[in-house]
Amino acid sequence: MTEHPDRPGGSRTRESTEYERVQATPQFAELRNRFRKFVFPWTIFFLVWYFLYVLLAAFAPGFMSTKLFGNINLGFLLGGLQFVSTFGITMLYVRWASREFDPRADVIRDEMERAGV
């Protein structure tokens, strides 16, 4: 066994080397890239949208207090849309993962199980 700094005694287990082998495969790299291509843009979108809301609330209270109808103002509407966008992005991710990500991950997992990892 080779030295491994993260393990007591510095030894690598068979499983750790198998996981590293799987991580080095083109299939795993494609899986990781697909995940990043979906998650990073949506994360950036949500963070920009969230901080825009926070900044407007902090520095543009007059704008946020603009009455839309009855006691509903723009700040209340945008705050509610924060929740809607959170659930919407979550639903998009679940649909995408079920269709695109999970089947590919299942193939990799099945290969690892056949290899006895």
ABEGO torsion letter per residue (X at the ends): XBBBAABBGGBBBAAAAAAAAAAABAAAAAAAAAAAAAAAAAAAAAAAAAAAAAAAAAABAAAAABBABEABBAAAAAAAAAAAAAAAAAAAAAAAAAAAAAAAAAAAAAAAAAAGX
